[in-house]
Amino acid sequence: MELVPGYLVGLSVIVMCTAFIKLATVLGILRQALGLKDIASAIGILGLALSLAFFQAEGLNAGTKSEVAPTLREEVKRFEPFLKKNTESDVLERLAKLRKVESPSESESPELLVASFLISELKKAFELGLMLLIPFLVIDLLVVNVIMLLGIESISATAVSLPLKLLLFISLNGWQLISEKLLSSYL
């Protein structure tokens, strides 16, 4: 019986012997700097870091036989049509250029496709997030200004703005709009 399963050894090697630590740290700092510590899931950040680490590691192994690629190719093969459909071509092209990919078959490597897909998804998520945040930011600014004009210091701006935000969200049928926007790009 193995003391440590093979997949854990493989994952440990990826974490310790690739750019994973640097990528995860920088992406974590970015998340913190943007004030998304409670929003962007740590799993998403680690997933992107792991994907980029695979991309970096496979780039180093370009002339050699890699152990990661066959397993990754098998697993990604099932999701390939979905990944291709939802990956922005400019992101894919930039990463392919970064790796100096010359043939079209190389530009469809699973490492490249997964990394491009995750970056595309994060880009779309930030765009949708911005569309969500701006109306609520306007409400916050208006409430703070009205409270300051009235000279009311005893009431929290959040106590006033939260019901207004909920009213706006409910009156615009926010759940339906968000669901439609999130899912429409996949259908």
C-alpha positions in Angstrom: 0.0 0.0 0.0 1.3 3.4 -1.0 2.0 5.9 1.8 1.2 8.8 -0.4 -1.1 8.3 -3.5 0.5 9.0 -6.9 -1.8 11.9 -7.7 -0.8 13.7 -4.5 2.9 13.3 -5.4 2.2 14.6 -8.9 0.3 17.6 -7.5 3.0 18.3 -5.0 5.6 18.3 -7.8 3.5 20.7 -9.8 3.1 23.0 -6.8 6.8 22.9 -5.8 8.6 22.6 -9.2 6.6 25.0 -11.4 5.6 28.7 -11.2 2.5 27.7 -9.2 3.6 29.4 -5.9 4.5 32.6 -7.6 1.3 32.6 -9.7 -1.0 31.8 -6.8 0.7 34.5 -4.6 0.4 37.2 -7.3 -3.2 36.3 -8.1 -4.0 36.3 -4.4 -2.4 39.7 -4.0 -4.4 40.9 -7.0 -7.6 39.6 -5.4 -6.8 41.5 -2.2 -5.7 44.7 -4.0 -9.0 44.8 -5.9 -10.9 44.3 -2.6 -12.3 41.0 -3.7 -11.1 39.0 -0.7 -14.7 38.0 0.1 -15.8 37.7 -3.5 -13.4 35.9 -5.8 -13.2 32.3 -4.5 -9.8 31.0 -3.5 -10.6 27.9 -5.5 -10.9 30.0 -8.7 -7.7 31.7 -8.0 -5.9 28.4 -7.3 -7.5 26.9 -10.4 -6.1 29.7 -12.6 -2.7 29.5 -10.9 -2.6 25.7 -11.4 -3.7 26.1 -15.0 -1.0 28.7 -15.7 1.5 26.5 -13.9 0.6 23.6 -16.3 0.9 26.0 -19.2 4.4 27.1 -18.0 5.5 23.5 -17.2 4.4 22.2 -20.6 6.2 25.1 -22.3 9.4 24.0 -20.6 8.9 20.4 -21.7 8.3 21.4 -25.4 11.0 19.1 -26.7 10.6 16.3 -24.3 8.0 13.7 -23.4 5.8 15.1 -20.6 3.9 13.0 -18.1 1.4 15.7 -17.4 0.2 16.2 -21.0 -1.3 12.7 -21.7 -3.4 12.6 -18.6 -4.5 16.2 -19.0 -5.3 15.7 -22.7 -7.5 12.7 -21.8 -9.5 14.6 -19.1 -9.8 17.9 -21.1 -10.9 16.1 -24.3 -14.4 15.7 -23.0 -14.7 19.5 -22.4 -12.8 20.6 -25.5 -15.9 21.8 -27.5 -17.1 23.8 -24.5 -13.7 25.3 -23.8 -13.1 26.3 -27.4 -16.6 27.9 -27.7 -16.1 29.9 -24.5 -12.5 31.0 -25.0 -11.8 34.4 -26.5 -9.6 34.0 -29.5 -7.4 37.0 -28.6 -6.5 35.4 -25.3 -5.7 32.1 -27.0 -3.6 33.9 -29.6 -1.7 35.9 -26.9 -0.8 32.8 -24.9 0.1 30.9 -28.1 2.4 33.7 -29.1 3.9 33.7 -25.6 4.7 30.1 -26.0 5.9 30.7 -29.5 3.4 28.2 -31.0 3.8 27.8 -34.7 1.5 25.0 -35.8 -2.3 25.1 -35.4 -2.3 21.7 -33.6 0.1 23.0 -31.0 -2.2 26.0 -30.4 -4.9 23.5 -29.3 -2.9 21.9 -26.5 -5.0 21.3 -23.4 -2.7 23.5 -21.2 -3.1 26.4 -23.6 -6.8 25.9 -24.0 -7.5 25.6 -20.3 -5.4 28.6 -19.4 -7.0 30.7 -22.1 -10.5 29.6 -21.0 -9.9 30.5 -17.4 -8.5 33.9 -18.3 -11.5 34.5 -20.7 -13.9 33.5 -17.9 -12.2 35.8 -15.4 -12.4 38.7 -17.9 -16.1 38.1 -18.4 -16.7 37.8 -14.7 -14.9 41.1 -14.1 -17.0 42.8 -16.8 -20.2 41.5 -15.3 -19.1 42.4 -11.8 -18.4 45.9 -12.9 -21.9 46.2 -14.5 -23.3 45.0 -11.1 -21.2 47.2 -8.9 -21.7 50.6 -10.6 -25.4 51.0 -9.9 -24.9 50.0 -6.3 -21.9 52.4 -6.0 -24.1 55.3 -7.3 -26.7 54.5 -4.6 -23.9 54.5 -2.0 -22.6 57.8 -3.1 -26.1 59.4 -3.2 -27.0 58.1 0.2 -23.7 59.3 1.7 -24.2 62.8 0.2 -27.8 63.0 1.4 -26.9 62.0 4.9 -24.1 64.5 5.0 -26.4 67.3 3.6 -29.0 66.5 6.3 -26.3 66.4 8.9 -27.3 63.1 10.3 -24.4 61.4 11.9 -26.2 58.9 14.0 -27.3 56.7 11.1 -25.1 54.4 9.1 -25.0 54.9 5.3 -25.2 51.2 4.9 -28.4 51.0 7.0 -30.0 53.4 4.5 -28.4 52.2 1.2 -28.9 48.5 1.7 -32.8 48.7 1.6 -32.5 51.0 -1.5 -30.1 48.5 -3.2 -32.5 45.6 -2.5 -35.4 47.6 -3.7 -33.6 48.4 -7.0 -32.5 44.7 -7.4 -36.0 43.3 -6.7 -37.8 45.9 -8.9 -35.5 45.2 -11.8 -35.9 41.4 -11.3 -32.2 41.2 -10.6 -32.0 37.4 -10.2 -33.5 36.7 -13.5 -31.3 39.3 -15.3 -28.1 38.0 -13.7 -29.0 34.4 -14.4 -29.8 35.2 -18.0 -26.6 37.1 -18.5 -24.5 34.5 -16.8 -26.0 31.5 -18.7 -26.6 33.2 -22.1 -23.0 33.0 -23.2 -22.9 29.2 -22.7 -26.2 28.4 -24.5 
